[in-house]
């Protein structure tokens, strides 16, 4: 069974890049767009600029865990597509720092 909460289709990513609102913070860039669904969908990306495969995977894990914690605390709006792109500064950061960065991006996008 596919996970409905994960963005996978090329059309979804294209729509996000064309029509979404981009907000940057210290460790992540967040692109968000209303999707008119009763749940949020998300994707986490780390380009090769972030580092080697181990560092990129750690960056994705940090963003995923931070998003999960924010969602668990009911601080997330419902009905949005989110794309989180790791910046190269995320390499030596802690999970709490990434969580603060995502919260700051949500606040700057007026979504909290």
HUJO-V111440 format. One record per residue. N is the residue number from 1. PSI is psi in radians with two decimals (none if undefined). NEAR is the number of other C-alpha atoms within 12 Angstrom. D_FIRST is the distance of its C-alpha to the first C-alpha in Angstrom with 1 decimal. Layout:
{{N	PSI	NEAR	D_FIRST} {N	PSI	NEAR	D_FIRST}}
//
This chain:
{{1	2.34	4	0.0} {2	2.59	7	3.8} {3	2.02	11	6.5} {4	-0.30	16	8.9} {5	-0.07	23	11.8} {6	2.30	22	12.1} {7	2.25	26	14.3} {8	-0.52	21	13.5} {9	2.50	14	15.5} {10	-0.63	11	19.2} {11	-0.68	12	20.3} {12	-0.74	26	19.2} {13	-0.70	26	21.0} {14	-0.77	17	24.0} {15	-0.72	21	24.2} {16	-0.78	29	24.1} {17	-0.62	21	26.9} {18	-0.78	14	29.0} {19	-0.15	17	28.9} {20	2.83	22	27.7} {21	2.21	26	30.2} {22	2.31	25	30.6} {23	2.28	28	32.1} {24	2.62	25	33.2} {25	-2.99	29	33.9} {26	-0.76	24	35.1} {27	-0.33	36	32.0} {28	2.76	42	29.4} {29	2.24	34	29.4} {30	2.27	39	27.2} {31	2.22	38	26.4} {32	2.64	38	25.3} {33	2.39	31	25.0} {34	2.39	25	24.5} {35	-0.04	23	21.4} {36	0.55	13	22.3} {37	2.78	15	18.9} {38	0.26	14	19.0} {39	2.89	19	17.2} {40	2.54	27	17.7} {41	2.61	34	15.8} {42	2.80	37	17.1} {43	2.58	33	17.6} {44	2.22	35	20.0} {45	2.57	32	22.3} {46	2.03	33	25.2} {47	3.06	21	27.4} {48	-0.22	17	29.7} {49	-0.37	18	32.5} {50	-0.64	25	31.1} {51	-2.77	21	31.9} {52	-3.13	15	30.7} {53	-0.59	15	27.1} {54	-0.78	14	27.6} {55	-0.67	24	28.9} {56	-0.74	27	26.2} {57	-0.67	22	23.4} {58	-0.70	27	25.5} {59	-0.75	39	25.9} {60	-0.73	34	22.1} {61	-0.73	27	21.8} {62	-0.78	35	24.7} {63	-0.72	42	23.5} {64	-0.77	30	20.0} {65	-0.72	22	21.9} {66	-0.75	30	24.5} {67	-0.73	36	22.2} {68	-0.74	23	20.4} {69	-0.73	21	24.0} {70	-0.72	25	25.1} {71	-0.65	23	22.3} {72	-0.59	12	23.0} {73	0.13	14	26.6} {74	0.69	13	25.8} {75	0.07	21	27.5} {76	2.44	30	25.0} {77	2.80	29	25.4} {78	2.49	23	22.5} {79	0.62	19	21.4} {80	2.68	30	21.7} {81	2.30	39	20.1} {82	2.39	45	21.3} {83	2.08	42	21.9} {84	2.14	44	23.7} {85	2.17	39	25.8} {86	2.45	39	27.6} {87	2.82	32	31.3} {88	-0.30	26	33.3} {89	-0.17	24	34.9} {90	-0.23	35	31.7} {91	-0.84	30	32.5} {92	0.32	18	34.8} {93	2.87	24	33.5} {94	2.87	20	32.3} {95	-0.69	26	29.2} {96	-0.63	19	31.6} {97	-0.71	24	33.1} {98	-0.68	38	29.8} {99	-0.78	33	28.9} {100	-0.66	24	32.4} {101	-0.73	34	31.9} {102	-0.72	45	28.6} {103	-0.69	37	30.4} {104	-0.70	25	33.4} {105	-0.71	32	31.3} {106	-0.70	33	29.8} {107	-0.73	19	33.4} {108	-0.51	20	34.9} {109	0.05	24	32.4} {110	0.74	16	33.5} {111	0.00	25	30.0} {112	none	18	31.0}}
//
